[in-house]
């Protein structure tokens, strides 16, 4: 869990650094590498949002079906509940990161 938190924090700080660096270079013109990196991160962010929605739906559906068709097996019921909770938490986390990055972009730019 600590590794995941560290990795996500590193990515968020990297995004903030790129956004800050690209906005501080406007007086001298936007370097090509910075504009390419910004457009690459924006396209990656868009793809992550496009992929995460169906992935979360499939995970929730799988968890609900696992819970529904467990036939009384407590372990499968627990696993189904855990799958539903974790997929909804992950999807909410992805949406929250998108919201935070959008807010940072609007404040800086």
C-alpha positions as CSV (number, residue, x, y, z in Angstrom):
1,X,0.0,0.0,0.0
2,X,2.9,2.3,0.8
3,X,4.4,1.6,-2.6
4,X,1.2,2.5,-4.4
5,X,0.8,5.7,-2.4
6,X,4.4,6.7,-3.1
7,X,4.0,6.0,-6.9
8,X,0.8,7.9,-7.1
9,X,2.3,10.8,-5.2
10,X,5.3,10.8,-7.5
11,X,3.1,10.9,-10.6
12,X,1.0,13.8,-9.2
13,X,4.1,15.8,-8.3
14,X,5.5,15.1,-11.8
15,X,2.4,16.4,-13.4
16,X,2.5,19.5,-11.2
17,X,6.2,20.0,-12.1
18,X,5.5,19.7,-15.8
19,X,2.5,22.1,-15.7
20,X,4.5,24.6,-13.6
21,X,7.5,24.4,-15.9
22,X,5.4,24.8,-19.0
23,X,3.6,27.8,-17.6
24,X,6.8,29.5,-16.5
25,X,8.3,29.3,-20.0
26,X,5.5,31.3,-21.7
27,X,7.6,34.5,-21.6
28,X,10.3,32.9,-23.8
29,X,7.9,30.9,-26.0
30,X,6.8,27.3,-25.3
31,X,9.7,24.8,-26.1
32,X,8.7,22.0,-28.3
33,X,9.6,19.3,-25.8
34,X,7.4,20.8,-23.2
35,X,4.4,21.1,-25.5
36,X,5.0,17.5,-26.7
37,X,5.2,16.3,-23.1
38,X,2.0,18.2,-22.1
39,X,0.1,16.9,-25.1
40,X,1.3,13.4,-24.4
41,X,0.2,13.5,-20.7
42,X,-3.2,15.0,-21.7
43,X,-3.7,12.1,-24.2
44,X,-2.6,9.5,-21.6
45,X,-5.0,11.1,-19.1
46,X,-7.8,10.9,-21.6
47,X,-7.1,7.3,-22.4
48,X,-6.9,6.4,-18.7
49,X,-10.3,7.9,-18.1
50,X,-11.8,6.2,-21.2
51,X,-10.4,2.8,-20.1
52,X,-11.2,3.1,-16.4
53,X,-15.0,3.5,-16.9
54,X,-15.6,0.2,-18.6
55,X,-13.0,-1.5,-16.5
56,X,-14.8,-0.4,-13.3
57,X,-18.1,-1.5,-14.7
58,X,-16.8,-4.9,-15.5
59,X,-15.1,-5.3,-12.1
60,X,-18.3,-4.2,-10.3
61,X,-20.4,-6.6,-12.5
62,X,-18.0,-9.4,-11.8
63,X,-18.1,-8.8,-8.1
64,X,-21.9,-8.7,-8.1
65,X,-22.2,-11.9,-10.1
66,X,-19.6,-13.6,-7.9
67,X,-21.7,-12.6,-4.8
68,X,-25.0,-13.6,-6.4
69,X,-23.8,-17.0,-7.6
70,X,-21.7,-17.9,-4.6
71,X,-24.3,-20.5,-3.5
72,X,-23.6,-19.8,0.1
73,X,-19.8,-19.9,0.0
74,X,-18.7,-17.3,2.5
75,X,-15.3,-16.9,0.8
76,X,-16.8,-16.0,-2.6
77,X,-19.3,-13.6,-1.0
78,X,-16.4,-11.9,0.8
79,X,-14.3,-11.8,-2.4
80,X,-17.3,-10.4,-4.4
81,X,-17.8,-7.6,-1.8
82,X,-14.1,-6.8,-1.7
83,X,-14.0,-6.6,-5.5
84,X,-16.9,-4.2,-5.7
85,X,-15.5,-2.0,-3.0
86,X,-12.0,-1.9,-4.4
87,X,-13.1,-1.2,-7.9
88,X,-15.5,1.6,-6.9
89,X,-12.7,3.1,-4.7
90,X,-10.2,2.9,-7.6
91,X,-12.6,4.5,-10.0
92,X,-13.4,7.3,-7.6
93,X,-9.6,7.8,-7.0
94,X,-9.0,8.1,-10.7
95,X,-11.8,10.7,-11.0
96,X,-10.5,12.6,-8.0
97,X,-7.0,12.8,-9.5
98,X,-8.5,14.1,-12.8
99,X,-10.5,16.7,-10.8
100,X,-7.4,17.8,-8.9
101,X,-5.3,18.1,-12.0
102,X,-8.0,20.1,-13.8
103,X,-8.2,22.4,-10.8
104,X,-4.4,22.9,-10.8
105,X,-4.4,23.6,-14.5
106,X,-7.1,26.2,-14.2
107,X,-5.3,27.9,-11.3
108,X,-1.9,28.0,-12.9
109,X,-3.0,28.7,-16.5
